[in-house]
Structure formats: C-alpha cells, structure tokens
Amino acid sequence: MIGAGTIGQSRTRLFASHGMTVTVFDPRPDLADVVDQIRTESGVGDPRLVRMADSLADAVADADLIQENGPERPEVKQELFADIAASAPDHAVFATSSSAITASVIAEAMPADQAARVIVGHPFNPPHLMPLVEVVPGAHTTEDTVERSLAFYASVGRRPVRLHKESTGFVGNRLQNAVLREAVYLVEEGIVDAADLDDAVKNSLGLRWSAVGPLEGMHLGGGEGGLRGFMKHIGPSFASIPPATPDMGTEGMEPVFTQVEAAYGQPPRAELVEKRDWVQEAVLGVTGQVHKQ
C-alpha cells in the first residue's frame, strides 16, 4: 500500500481484515501510529498482517499487487510508478486508486512489459465499506492484468466493475459530477436551500438508487414498456430541461459553501460521518452484500 492517507488507510484495513499481509509505505512522520491504528480497526489477530516499510523499495519488494494512493497529479504518479516498477517483482500488478488520471497516462513512459501491468482500481470512499471498485485498463494493459485485478478485488468482498474504455472521471465520478452541477445550480439560483436539496435526494433518488441503478430504475418505472415506454412518455419532458450551467468557481460557489457549512459544520461534524457509515452498512446488510471491514 503506497500512500497512507484516508483511502490508503481504509484499503489497508479492508485487505488486512481478509487475512492478507499488507505492507504500508508513506513518508509521513506519524506512519507508525497510523499503522497501529489500522491494526486495531482491522480487528486482525496477527499484527504482522499490517507492517510498515521504511522505503518504497522495501514495501513493494515481495508484493503481488501494489495499490497506489498518491497525489492526484500525473507527473507525480508517473515518477512514482517508475520507482515502483524498478523494485517490484515481475509478476506484480500496479494498481492506482486515481479518480481521474488514466492508466495510459501513468504508463506512457514505461517499458511495454511494465505498462502491461498498470491498471486503475478506483474505489468509492470509504473503500472498506463501499463495494464498488472501477477497474479500468490502459492502452497497454493486458487481459491477464485485468482478470487478476477483478479476481483480487472480488476476493476482498468488493464489486468490481470493468470499464471497456478509458474516460476521464470513469463512471462513478462522471455521474457524481453531473448531479453536483445540477445541485450547485439549484442552490446558486435560489431555487432550493442546500439542506432541503439534500433532503429531497435522501427521500427520493437516494432511496431508489440504494436498490436499483438509474437505468434499471427507469426501466422498471416504464411498466410493460420498460425504458422504451418510459422515454416515450417522459422522454420529451426530460429533453426540454436545459442542462445546468452553474458557476463552479470559488466566488460563484460561495453561497453554496455558506449554506452547506451552516447545515453540516466546518469541518463536517463527526457524528454525520458516523451516521453515514452506519446507514451505508445497514443498506449493505439489507441488500445482502457481504463485506468485511
């Protein structure tokens, strides 16, 4: 595990809870304390399942899969993956948690045999709870790397989804971005308050999407006609809604920032995070998605 920030800690906790030996490297000075905390949260009986490495080379020397969680900057990831490849075994998979930078960009200067093992394994936060992992191969990623990655994430109770083409933001973040743009627009225009917008989602789409995806939901909502029937009757009305064009800059979003901070605290109140995770765990239990943390 390269990088022990929020995502790296959560993924280490997940992998260790499934009995895997995880070696963590991060230049942060408090890494020893972080590793101790992960051991406690993982509930692992053997503390050797989570170990701390003194260098990147030591961390990856015996790895089957390297999960990178570094800064979201292409040049940093390119340099980091070159260093990883120089010290890792020839069979190791090089996975990035990047939410936008593609495997092709990361591997563009790597030799072909190394680029073949670079892949995106993008989680949703927090990874130890959220089942989704977006598995996105690059231009040079081999099918063997894809299959090994899918099998690995499935082995730790995740629901890997394979993308057939690279796309900035992948799937989850593109959908999240579309919803965010509409939400910001509605608040900026004074159509609804931020907290009321969240209540509207939690009491409609949020509930529905915990059971079905957007396409499945509309297919079911179309009756016997399915999605075709839905679009026949509702499609013209949907098509008449103009796309939102909010001001996503700091100044334009100031009223949104202000309302959100007033509603949820700044920094966000800890009890809200606890409630979010509790509700998500409850939903996973109801939907029968077995997971460990």
Secondary structure as GFF3:
##gff-version 3
##sequence-region A 1 293
A	DSSP	alpha_helix	6	17	.	.	.	ID=ss1
A	DSSP	beta_strand	22	24	.	.	.	ID=ss2
A	DSSP	alpha_helix	31	42	.	.	.	ID=ss3
A	DSSP	three_ten_helix	47	49	.	.	.	ID=ss4
A	DSSP	beta_strand	50	52	.	.	.	ID=ss5
A	DSSP	alpha_helix	56	60	.	.	.	ID=ss6
A	DSSP	beta_strand	65	68	.	.	.	ID=ss7
A	DSSP	alpha_helix	74	87	.	.	.	ID=ss8
A	DSSP	beta_strand	93	96	.	.	.	ID=ss9
A	DSSP	alpha_helix	103	106	.	.	.	ID=ss10
A	DSSP	alpha_helix	112	115	.	.	.	ID=ss11
A	DSSP	beta_strand	118	123	.	.	.	ID=ss12
A	DSSP	beta_strand	132	137	.	.	.	ID=ss13
A	DSSP	alpha_helix	143	155	.	.	.	ID=ss14
A	DSSP	beta_strand	159	162	.	.	.	ID=ss15
A	DSSP	alpha_helix	172	188	.	.	.	ID=ss16
A	DSSP	alpha_helix	194	202	.	.	.	ID=ss17
A	DSSP	alpha_helix	205	209	.	.	.	ID=ss18
A	DSSP	alpha_helix	214	221	.	.	.	ID=ss19
A	DSSP	three_ten_helix	223	225	.	.	.	ID=ss20
A	DSSP	alpha_helix	226	239	.	.	.	ID=ss21
A	DSSP	alpha_helix	254	264	.	.	.	ID=ss22
A	DSSP	alpha_helix	270	286	.	.	.	ID=ss23
###
